Amino acid sequence: MNKRDLEAFTTIYDEYLSEFGLNDRYKRYLEAKRRKAIYQAKYVIKKDRFLLNKIEIEDGKIKDLGRFFGDGQRIESVLTYISMWCGYKIDQKTTSVKEYFTLLEEYGKANKTK
């Protein structure tokens, strides 16, 4: 990866975050990771074994929430499902990032109502 790739990725990701933000599930995931890190630091300092229970609880939350982010479907597979939902083929090469995530968001909303 070169510097221009990193700049392009950063620009696209910043646009994504400003348009769509972080969903609540991902915010809870990040918060659980933050709490786990704090408990780990406190354990190193205090050696209070009770903190190991708290670390384990947060770890369980992270694993539970992480299953929504870890598998990572291939874009081709996702576009196949969205294409079937839309009733027409979505071209991977001509679809913008914004259009892709808007379609994902609308697809998710439609499936929640079912």
Backbone as numpy.savetxt, mean C-alpha at the origin, in Angstrom:
# Nx Ny Nz CAx CAy CAz Cx Cy Cz
19.34 1.62 -11.59 18.49 2.78 -11.59 19.40 4.02 -11.59
19.12 4.92 -12.49 19.92 6.14 -12.52 19.16 7.31 -11.89
19.81 8.44 -11.84 19.23 9.61 -11.17 17.94 10.07 -11.84
17.87 10.03 -13.16 16.67 10.46 -13.88 15.49 9.53 -13.59
15.75 8.23 -13.49 14.70 7.28 -13.13 14.14 7.60 -11.75
15.02 7.88 -10.81 14.61 8.19 -9.45 13.79 9.49 -9.42
14.23 10.48 -10.16 13.48 11.74 -10.22 12.10 11.54 -10.83
12.03 10.73 -11.90 10.74 10.46 -12.55 9.82 9.72 -11.59
10.34 8.70 -10.90 9.54 7.94 -9.95 9.03 8.86 -8.84
9.90 9.69 -8.31 9.52 10.59 -7.23 8.42 11.55 -7.68
8.54 12.07 -8.87 7.52 12.98 -9.40 6.18 12.28 -9.54
6.19 11.08 -10.12 4.95 10.32 -10.30 4.34 9.95 -8.96
5.18 9.51 -8.02 4.67 9.10 -6.71 4.12 10.29 -5.93
4.79 11.44 -6.03 4.27 12.65 -5.38 2.91 13.03 -5.95
2.75 12.93 -7.27 1.46 13.22 -7.90 0.39 12.24 -7.41
0.77 10.97 -7.31 -0.17 9.95 -6.82 -0.63 10.29 -5.40
0.33 10.60 -4.52 -0.02 10.90 -3.13 -0.86 12.16 -3.01
-0.54 13.17 -3.82 -1.34 14.40 -3.72 -2.75 14.18 -4.27
-2.90 13.29 -5.24 -4.22 13.03 -5.83 -5.05 12.05 -4.98
-4.42 10.94 -4.56 -5.16 9.86 -3.90 -4.87 9.73 -2.41
-3.71 10.20 -1.95 -3.35 10.08 -0.55 -3.08 8.64 -0.15
-2.95 8.41 1.15 -2.76 7.07 1.69 -4.09 6.59 2.24
-4.44 5.34 1.95 -5.71 4.86 2.49 -5.56 4.53 3.98
-6.69 4.40 4.65 -6.69 4.19 6.11 -5.97 2.92 6.51
-6.13 1.87 5.72 -5.48 0.60 6.05 -3.96 0.77 6.04
-3.45 1.48 5.05 -2.00 1.68 4.98 -1.52 2.58 6.11
-2.32 3.56 6.51 -1.97 4.41 7.64 -1.89 3.59 8.92
-2.85 2.66 9.11 -2.81 1.79 10.30 -1.59 0.89 10.27
-1.24 0.40 9.09 -0.05 -0.44 8.91 1.21 0.33 9.31
1.35 1.55 8.82 2.52 2.37 9.16 2.56 2.70 10.65
1.39 2.97 11.22 1.32 3.28 12.65 1.74 2.06 13.49
1.33 0.87 13.09 1.73 -0.35 13.82 3.24 -0.56 13.71
3.81 -0.29 12.56 5.27 -0.41 12.39 6.00 0.60 13.28
5.45 1.81 13.37 6.05 2.85 14.21 6.01 2.44 15.68
4.84 1.95 16.13 4.71 1.53 17.54 5.66 0.37 17.84
5.77 -0.58 16.92 6.67 -1.71 17.13 8.11 -1.23 17.30
8.53 -0.29 16.45 9.90 0.24 16.54 10.14 0.94 17.87
9.13 1.67 18.34 9.26 2.36 19.63 9.39 1.33 20.76
8.55 0.30 20.75 8.62 -0.74 21.78 9.97 -1.46 21.74
10.47 -1.70 20.53 11.78 -2.36 20.41 12.89 -1.49 21.01
12.84 -0.20 20.73 13.85 0.72 21.28 13.75 0.76 22.81
12.53 0.83 23.32 12.35 0.84 24.79 12.86 -0.46 25.40
12.63 -1.58 24.73 13.09 -2.87 25.26 14.62 -2.90 25.34
15.28 -2.39 24.31 16.74 -2.36 24.32 17.26 -1.53 25.49
16.58 -0.43 25.78 17.01 0.47 26.86 16.66 -0.10 28.23
15.41 -0.55 28.42 14.92 -0.93 29.75 15.03 -2.42 30.06
15.08 -3.25 29.05 15.10 -4.72 29.21 13.85 -5.23 29.92
12.73 -4.50 29.80 11.46 -4.89 30.39 10.80 -5.92 29.48
10.70 -7.17 29.97 10.20 -8.27 29.15 8.72 -8.09 28.77
7.99 -7.28 29.52 6.59 -6.99 29.18 6.50 -6.34 27.79
7.52 -5.58 27.43 7.54 -4.92 26.12 7.60 -5.94 24.99
8.13 -7.13 25.26 8.16 -8.18 24.23 6.74 -8.57 23.82
5.81 -8.58 24.78 4.40 -8.86 24.45 3.83 -7.78 23.53
4.14 -6.53 23.84 3.65 -5.43 23.01 4.25 -5.51 21.60
5.52 -5.86 21.52 6.17 -6.02 20.22 5.48 -7.12 19.42
5.18 -8.22 20.09 4.52 -9.34 19.42 3.11 -8.96 18.95
2.39 -8.21 19.75 1.05 -7.76 19.36 1.13 -6.88 18.12
2.05 -5.93 18.13 2.20 -5.04 16.97 2.65 -5.82 15.74
3.50 -6.81 15.95 3.95 -7.65 14.85 2.78 -8.39 14.21
1.86 -8.87 15.05 0.66 -9.54 14.53 -0.20 -8.59 13.71
-0.35 -7.36 14.19 -1.11 -6.36 13.44 -0.44 -6.07 12.10
0.88 -5.95 12.12 1.63 -5.67 10.89 1.43 -6.80 9.88
1.53 -8.04 10.35 1.35 -9.17 9.44 -0.07 -9.22 8.90
-1.04 -8.95 9.76 -2.44 -8.96 9.34 -2.70 -7.89 8.28
-2.25 -6.68 8.56 -2.45 -5.59 7.60 -1.56 -5.74 6.38
-0.38 -6.30 6.56 0.59 -6.45 5.47 0.15 -7.38 4.37
-0.76 -8.28 4.67 -1.20 -9.21 3.62 -1.96 -8.48 2.52
-2.46 -7.28 2.80 -3.13 -6.51 1.77 -2.15 -5.83 0.83
-0.88 -5.71 1.25 0.10 -4.98 0.45 1.20 -5.87 -0.10
1.38 -7.05 0.48 2.55 -7.86 0.16 2.50 -8.66 -1.11
1.31 -9.09 -1.53 1.25 -10.00 -2.66 1.56 -9.32 -3.99
1.07 -8.12 -4.17 1.38 -7.34 -5.35 1.02 -8.02 -6.65
-0.16 -7.80 -7.13 -0.58 -8.34 -8.41 0.21 -7.68 -9.54
0.44 -8.41 -10.59 1.05 -7.83 -11.78 0.05 -6.89 -12.43
0.56 -5.83 -13.03 -0.31 -4.83 -13.66 -1.17 -5.48 -14.74
-0.60 -6.42 -15.49 -1.35 -7.08 -16.55 -2.58 -7.80 -15.98
-2.41 -8.46 -14.84 -3.52 -9.18 -14.22 -4.60 -8.22 -13.73
-4.17 -7.13 -13.10 -5.11 -6.14 -12.61 -5.89 -5.53 -13.77
-5.19 -5.19 -14.84 -5.85 -4.59 -16.00 -6.83 -5.55 -16.65
-6.57 -6.84 -16.58 -7.50 -7.83 -17.12 -8.82 -7.78 -16.35
-8.75 -7.75 -15.02 -9.97 -7.67 -14.21 -10.71 -6.36 -14.43
-9.96 -5.27 -14.46 -10.61 -3.97 -14.67 -11.22 -3.89 -16.06
-10.55 -4.47 -17.06 -11.09 -4.49 -18.42 -12.41 -5.25 -18.47
-12.47 -6.38 -17.78 -13.72 -7.15 -17.75 -14.82 -6.33 -17.07
-14.48 -5.61 -16.01 -15.44 -4.79 -15.29 -15.92 -3.63 -16.16
-14.99 -3.00 -16.91 -15.35 -1.86 -17.76 -16.07 -2.28 -19.04
-15.80 -3.50 -19.48 -16.42 -3.96 -20.72 -15.60 -3.65 -21.96
-14.38 -3.18 -21.77 -13.48 -2.93 -22.90 -12.04 -3.12 -22.43
-11.15 -3.42 -23.39 -9.75 -3.68 -23.06 -9.04 -2.36 -22.75
-8.34 -2.36 -21.65 -7.55 -1.20 -21.25 -6.11 -1.43 -21.69
-5.59 -0.51 -22.48 -4.24 -0.65 -23.02 -3.22 -0.18 -21.99
-2.35 -1.08 -21.60 -1.35 -0.80 -20.58 -0.40 0.32 -21.01
-0.10 0.38 -22.30 0.89 1.35 -22.77 0.35 2.76 -22.89
-0.95 2.90 -23.01 -1.51 4.25 -23.18 -2.26 4.75 -21.95
-2.39 3.91 -20.93 -3.10 4.31 -19.71 -2.15 5.07 -18.80
-2.58 6.24 -18.36 -1.74 7.05 -17.45 -1.83 6.48 -16.04
-0.88 6.87 -15.22 -0.87 6.44 -13.83 -2.14 6.91 -13.13
-2.51 8.16 -13.38 -3.70 8.72 -12.75 -4.94 7.93 -13.17
-5.06 7.63 -14.47 -6.21 6.87 -14.95 -6.23 5.47 -14.33
-5.08 4.84 -14.23 -4.96 3.49 -13.66 -5.47 3.48 -12.21
-4.99 4.42 -11.40 -5.39 4.43 -10.00 -6.83 4.89 -9.81
-7.31 5.73 -10.69 -8.72 6.11 -10.64 -9.60 4.90 -10.94
-9.21 4.13 -11.94 -9.95 2.90 -12.27 -9.93 1.92 -11.10
-8.76 1.76 -10.47 -8.66 0.87 -9.30 -9.57 1.33 -8.18
-9.58 2.63 -7.94 -10.41 3.18 -6.88 -11.89 2.94 -7.16
-12.32 3.19 -8.39 -13.72 2.99 -8.75 -14.10 1.51 -8.73
-13.19 0.67 -9.18 -13.42 -0.78 -9.15 -13.59 -1.25 -7.70
-12.74 -0.73 -6.80 -12.84 -1.08 -5.39 -14.17 -0.62 -4.79
-14.59 0.59 -5.13 -15.87 1.09 -4.62 -17.03 0.23 -5.10
-16.99 -0.14 -6.39 -18.08 -0.96 -6.94 -18.14 -2.33 -6.27
-16.99 -2.91 -5.94 -16.97 -4.22 -5.31 -17.35 -4.17 -3.84
-17.18 -3.04 -3.18 -17.58 -2.90 -1.78 -19.10 -2.90 -1.64
-19.78 -2.40 -2.65 -21.24 -2.31 -2.58 -21.92 -3.63 -2.85
-21.18 -4.59 -3.36 -21.78 -5.91 -3.69 -21.86 -6.78 -2.47
